[in-house]
């Protein structure tokens, strides 16, 4: 029974890592977008 549970545990871990990577990726994209927007906004004001 342990042989069947081991892959499931690994799969869950992989899913968590993938989810974490996705969240980090989204945050990174949002940060870049915010920086670009801020730079454009500052450029328009000058």
C-alpha positions, 0 to 999 in steps of 0.5 A: 500500500505504501508503494501506491501512496508514495507517488501520490505524495510526490504528485501533491508536492509537485502540484504545490511547487507548480502552484507556488511557481505560478503565484510567483510568476503572476506577482512578477508580471504584476510588478513589471506591469506596475513599474512600466505604468509608473514609469509611463505616468512619470514620463507623461507628467514631465 
